[in-house]
Amino acid sequence: MMHAAPLAGLKVVEFTHMVMGPAAGAIFAALGAHVTRIEPEGGDRTRNLIGSGAGYFPMYNRHKHSITADLKSPGGVAIATALAAQADILIENFRPGALDRLGLGYEALAAINPRLVYCSLKGFLPGPYENRTALDEVAQMMGGLAYMTGPPGRPLRAGSSVIDVTGGMFGVIAIMAAIEERHRTGRGQKVQASLFETTVYLVGQHMAQMAVTGQAAAPMPVRISAWAIYDVFETKDLPVFIGVVSDPLWETFCSLFALHDLWADKALRRNNDRVRARDRILDRIRELIGQFTRAEVIARLEGTGIPFAPITRPEELFTDPHLLASGGLEPVTMPDGQQTALPTLPIEMDGKRTRRAALLTPPPHPARRD
């Protein structure tokens, strides 16, 4: 069962590029809003990226409509203005002031469409850094995430455009809050979200750790875990993550793997005591898990309530049985005609997965020009 269009009737105009802006628009498109991207002459450059950028366009532009317009020409600005005049929402993620200089800033468009919710997605919110150029990687480095991800002295960005996407999500949250306020006031407003502040919000738990303990959080590869068993373990063939995150689960784990002596040790009954004895416990557990295949370990843990996970590569998700059974992937036609499947929005509404009923392709090369 698919919930196709909870935002049907909302009109969104996108002046976006790369990932952050298109990701925000993609959420609205997947929820049924009518989303129109305004691309430069020749189409958005992300259409032709190679390497790690090759998936940007098909992932974040499904279900949208698209036109090209030269925004440096009067005709292009007229097209953009006409679309904004009829829109509920405008999303842009260009450099600060870029659209203002073209006559497409919030004040100019709100004068002709007071109900417009105008979302600017930037590298930084207003402040000393606001005119800097930011990317996902810049924000991860400045915001502490890269430091927390890599080993000491080797900052490492996360393995996807996590800040671009979550920054776009915060933009969507702000937009929907403004739409709700518009129901009461009848007026739109300008909202903003950013890469840097998104990153800081995500590492806020580590800032709070410092506030609580008085000690700076260590990078994740060398952190002191909150649990004794919370790690990746080698098996006879493929690794598996296991997390024993409560005292009852410790009892379950010991029972499953016949660790009767560890359960009998009353000095290990409480979580914090196990953390203090982590090195001794882990040596034993690593040796134990190494005697099984990954499939055997998973078979024992399945249904017990103990968190576990195979270490999965992205390409393996195309055939993941849970995603296939639950509607987590939707058919997509790529620009070259190839058929594939990409993730749907990871939400459910009224007991149904949210997915557009019509399987629209990514926007074709836009035909309409000024």
Number of C-alpha atoms within 10 A of each C-alpha: 10 15 17 18 17 16 14 13 11 16 20 25 26 26 21 24 21 20 27 31 28 28 26 29 35 24 21 24 27 25 21 24 24 21 26 22 23 25 22 20 17 13 19 20 13 16 20 12 14 10 6 8 14 13 14 20 24 19 19 23 26 25 26 26 20 22 21 22 23 18 21 11 11 12 14 18 18 16 19 22 18 13 18 23 20 15 21 23 28 26 26 24 25 18 16 19 11 13 16 13 10 14 15 20 17 21 15 13 20 20 11 14 19 16 22 27 27 27 26 26 27 30 29 22 19 12 7 8 12 16 15 12 13 19 19 22 20 16 24 28 18 15 21 21 24 21 20 25 20 17 16 14 8 12 17 17 21 16 7 10 18 19 26 28 21 20 29 32 21 18 26 23 15 18 26 14 13 22 21 13 14 16 11 8 11 12 16 22 19 18 19 22 26 26 29 28 19 26 24 18 12 15 16 14 12 20 16 13 13 13 11 10 9 9 11 13 17 15 21 15 12 13 11 14 13 13 18 23 23 16 16 16 19 19 20 13 12 14 19 21 17 19 18 21 16 14 15 14 16 23 17 19 20 15 13 14 14 11 16 12 9 17 17 12 9 10 12 19 17 13 20 14 14 21 19 15 14 17 13 12 16 18 10 12 15 16 13 15 19 17 14 16 17 21 15 13 21 17 11 13 19 11 9 12 12 18 15 18 14 15 10 11 8 6 8 8 17 16 11 13 10 11 15 14 9 11 18 22 22 16 14 21 17 18 15 6 9 8 11 12 17 16 16 19 18 11 11 12 11 8 10 14 19 24 27 22 12 8 13 15 19 21 21 13 16 19 11 9 14 16
